[in-house]
């Protein structure tokens, strides 16, 4: 009688441990989503806003993050690529930036521009051989 009771308890505890291990493995395998329901903050996809002409190429405009109207993104990048705005920094243009209104556009590389304002980011990419499209 006692051995049967011990065997039943042992089987019950083995089953509960094995079920717990299977559950823990399932949670770990799915990143905790199955039972925990982790909150995911997905980044919105970039929004393409057409392009504008510069000598010899076109600049493709993209809203990377935040809510920015395409018209505003194009205006800011157009002014940046055409030399408008106020430059701040060294004459060597290594760590300088240009301000266009309150937008801040750091010097990144010759074929890329990125301007930011309070978490909103717009990007302009120099595309040789392409024509401008609005």
N, C-alpha and C positions, 0 to 999 in steps of 0.2 A: 504494500500500500504506500509506504513512505517512498520507496524507490520510484514508483509510478508517478507520485506527486512531484518528486524532484525532477524526473524526466520531463514531465509536462511543463514545469516552471522553466527548465532549461530550454526546451523547445520554444516556449513563448518568448523568453528573453532573446534567444537567437533570432527568432523571426522579427521581433521589434528592433533589434540592433541592425539586422540586415535591411529592413524597411527604412530605418533611419539613414543608413549608409546610401541606399539607393536614392532616397529623397535628397540627401546632401549632395550626391553626385549630380543629380538632375539640376539642382539649383546652381551648382558650380559650373556645369556645362553650358547653361544658358545665360550665364552672367547674372544670376539672381533675379531674372525677369519673371520666372514662372510663379513664384510665390510672393516675392518681395514687391514686384511691380515697380522697379526703379524708374524714376522720372528721367526721360531723355529729352534733351534740348537739342534738336537737330538744327543745323545751320541752314538757312534758306539758300536755294540755288542762286547763283549770280544771275543778274538780269542784263541781257545785252541791249544796248541802247543805240545801235547803229554806229556811224563813224563820221568823221569830218576830214576835209582835205588839209594837208600840209605839203610843202614843196617836196615833190618826188614820192609821196606815199599818202597813206591815210592813217588816222588814229582811230582804232576801235575802242568804243566806250563801253564800260561794264560797271554796273552797280554791284559791288562785292558784298556789302552788308548795310543794314539799316534801310529806312524808307527814304528814298531819294527819287524825285521825278527825273525821268530821262532828260528832260529839257534842262534841268538844273545841272545834272551830271555833265551833259555836253557843254553847257556854258562855262562851267568851272574848268574843265579840261581844255576847252578851246582857248580860253584866256591864258592858261598855263603854257600851252604849246606855242602860242603866238607872242609870248614875252610880256603879257600883262601881269599885273600884280606887283608885289614888293618883295625883293629878295633880301634874305637875312642870312648872314654867315660869312664864311671866309671867301676870299677871292679864288681859292682853288676848287670851290664847289664840292668839297668832300662831305661836310656835315651841315651844309646849308639847307635852307628851305625857302619856299616862296609862299606868301599869303595872298589869297584872292578872296577878298571880303574877310570872313572868319575862317575860311577853309585853309588848312595847312598842307602844303605839298612838299615833302622832303625830296632831296635829290637822291634818287635810287640808282638808276642806270640810264644810259643814253636812249634806250628804246622803250623805257617803261616809266610811267608816271602814276602816282597814287596820291590822292588828296583825301583828307579826313576832316570831319567836323562832328564832335560829340558822338563817337561811335559809328557814324555813317562813313562809309568808305567807297570811293569811286576810283576806277582804274582806267588808264589809257595805255594802249599798246600800239607801238609803231609798226605798221604793216606795209612793207615795201611791195610795190607791184599791185596793190589793191586800190580801188577807187572808192571814194566816199559815198556812203548811202545814209539817208536820214530816216 
